[in-house]
Amino acid sequence: MKRTIKDFIFEKSLLFLALLTLAGLAGIVWFLFKEGMPVLDTISLKHFLTGHDWYPTEDPPSFGIFPLIIGSVSVTLLAAVLAIPLGILCAIFLSEIASSRLRSIFKPFIELLAAMPSVVIGFVGMTVLAPFLQDYFGAPTGLNILNAAILLALMAVPTICTISEDALRSVPRSLKESLALGATHWETLTTVTIPAAFSGIATGVMLGLSRVIGETMVVLMVAGGAALIPESLFDPVRPMPASIVAEMAESPFGS
């Protein structure tokens, strides 16, 4: 009886915390819509989403966020293309190929990358990566899509690698016994281990890319800050998080 009461209290406590988290998320969404809806009194929703001009300080102001959307999507997609294969391959190496000694050395270093402040990573992009892109690729400016995507991929890899590696190592050993049936290590890995750990790998990818989508400081420092539709990987862009943090101080309260 006592154990049943404890289980009931524990279950309801977890339910309350889960509902509290959802309520907080709903509150954030409601606040954003409440503060953003008045812009539709000035322009139409279609022009807001498809307009190519972002000049909020002009008279009359122009609020076309299409270049900001394209900037966010382009940086995120390129970062995903770089981060997902690198993170998963790193996880496969640590879980299936590396020795326990090598794993104990490399895994802490990879996990420490996730703790690096984004402003430090952005500073490295400005002072090291930007001149490199200009000198060796002939980019007109080193602050561009490629610069931002490389740094965002670097920030996403530790999360993808760590969670994917844990998922791969949690696959039961009994599922890997196809090695005894004549399958090679690669065949066992691709047909048994990875499919069995797919849900964990997908979770790691989602969590890693969620940081890429919402990252603010890095894209503010190295993406170029130009609210334009890019034509190549070396063009500057201005993702939406960068616009928010760059113009928040310029927006009158309640406007």
SVG drawing of the C-alpha trace seen along z (x, -y; Angstrom):
<svg xmlns="http://www.w3.org/2000/svg" viewBox="-5 -58 50 77">
<polyline fill="none" stroke="black" stroke-width="0.4" points="0.0,0.0 2.8,-2.4 4.7,-1.6 1.5,-2.2 1.1,-5.7 4.7,-6.5 4.3,-5.4 1.1,-7.4 2.8,-10.6 5.8,-10.1 3.7,-9.5 1.5,-12.6 4.6,-14.7 6.1,-13.8 2.8,-14.5 2.7,-17.9 6.3,-18.7 5.5,-17.6 2.4,-19.8 4.3,-22.7 6.9,-22.4 4.2,-22.4 2.5,-25.4 5.8,-27.3 6.2,-26.5 2.6,-27.5 3.2,-30.8 6.3,-31.6 4.4,-30.9 1.4,-33.1 3.7,-35.9 5.5,-35.9 2.3,-35.9 0.8,-38.6 3.8,-40.9 4.1,-40.2 0.5,-40.4 0.3,-44.2 2.6,-44.3 -0.2,-42.9 -2.1,-46.2 0.6,-47.8 1.2,-45.2 -0.5,-42.1 0.6,-38.6 1.6,-37.7 3.9,-40.8 5.3,-40.0 6.3,-36.5 7.3,-37.1 8.6,-40.7 12.2,-41.1 12.9,-44.4 13.7,-44.5 14.0,-48.2 12.1,-48.5 13.5,-52.0 12.4,-53.7 9.3,-55.8 7.1,-54.0 8.9,-50.8 9.3,-47.7 8.9,-44.3 9.6,-41.6 11.2,-38.6 11.7,-36.4 15.5,-37.1 15.7,-36.3 13.9,-33.0 16.1,-32.1 19.2,-33.0 18.1,-30.8 17.2,-27.9 20.4,-28.0 22.7,-28.2 20.7,-25.4 20.6,-23.0 24.3,-23.4 25.2,-22.9 23.1,-19.8 24.8,-18.4 28.1,-18.9 27.2,-17.9 25.0,-14.8 27.5,-12.6 30.4,-13.7 28.5,-13.2 27.2,-9.8 30.5,-8.5 32.3,-9.8 29.7,-7.9 30.2,-4.7 34.0,-5.0 33.8,-5.5 31.3,-2.7 32.3,0.0 35.9,-0.6 37.9,-2.5 39.5,-0.7 38.3,-1.4 41.5,-3.4 41.1,-5.5 37.4,-6.0 38.2,-7.2 40.5,-9.8 38.5,-11.1 35.0,-11.1 35.6,-13.6 37.2,-16.0 34.2,-15.7 31.8,-16.4 33.8,-19.4 33.2,-21.0 29.5,-21.3 30.5,-23.5 32.4,-26.1 30.7,-29.5 29.1,-30.5 30.8,-33.9 34.2,-32.2 33.3,-30.0 32.1,-33.1 35.3,-35.0 37.3,-32.1 35.2,-32.3 35.8,-36.0 39.6,-36.0 40.6,-32.6 38.0,-31.1 36.9,-34.3 40.5,-35.2 41.0,-31.6 37.9,-31.6 38.9,-34.9 42.5,-33.9 42.0,-30.3 38.5,-30.4 38.5,-34.0 35.4,-34.8 34.4,-38.5 33.9,-38.4 34.8,-35.8 31.6,-36.5 29.2,-34.3 26.9,-31.2 29.8,-28.8 31.6,-30.3 28.4,-30.2 27.5,-26.7 30.9,-25.3 30.8,-26.7 27.2,-25.6 28.1,-22.1 31.0,-22.2 28.6,-23.1 26.1,-20.3 28.6,-17.5 29.2,-16.9 25.5,-16.4 24.9,-14.2 28.0,-12.1 27.4,-11.6 23.7,-10.6 24.3,-8.4 27.2,-6.7 25.2,-5.9 22.4,-4.6 24.8,-2.3 26.4,-1.0 23.0,-0.2 22.2,2.3 22.0,5.7 25.0,7.9 22.6,10.7 21.6,8.7 25.2,8.5 25.7,12.2 25.3,12.2 29.1,11.9 29.1,15.6 27.0,16.4 29.6,15.1 28.6,11.5 31.4,8.9 31.8,6.2 30.5,3.6 27.5,5.7 26.5,6.2 26.9,2.5 24.8,1.4 22.1,4.0 21.7,4.7 23.4,2.2 22.5,-1.1 18.8,-0.2 18.4,1.0 19.8,-2.3 18.0,-4.4 15.6,-6.0 18.5,-7.1 20.5,-8.4 17.4,-10.4 17.0,-11.9 20.7,-13.0 20.3,-14.5 17.1,-16.4 18.8,-17.8 21.9,-18.7 20.0,-20.6 17.8,-22.3 20.9,-24.1 21.8,-25.0 18.4,-26.5 18.2,-28.6 21.8,-29.7 22.1,-33.5 25.6,-34.7 27.5,-32.8 25.3,-33.8 25.3,-37.3 29.1,-37.4 30.0,-35.5 27.0,-35.2 27.5,-38.7 24.4,-40.5 23.0,-41.3 19.3,-40.8 19.7,-39.6 18.8,-36.4 22.1,-34.6 23.3,-33.3 26.3,-31.3 27.8,-29.8 30.1,-32.8 27.3,-35.4 26.5,-37.1 23.1,-36.4 21.1,-37.5 19.3,-34.7 16.2,-35.5 17.9,-35.0 20.6,-37.4 18.0,-40.0 16.2,-39.6 19.3,-40.2 20.7,-42.9 17.6,-45.0 16.1,-44.3 17.8,-47.3 16.6,-49.6 12.9,-48.7 11.0,-51.0 9.2,-49.2 5.6,-48.5 6.1,-49.4"/>
</svg>
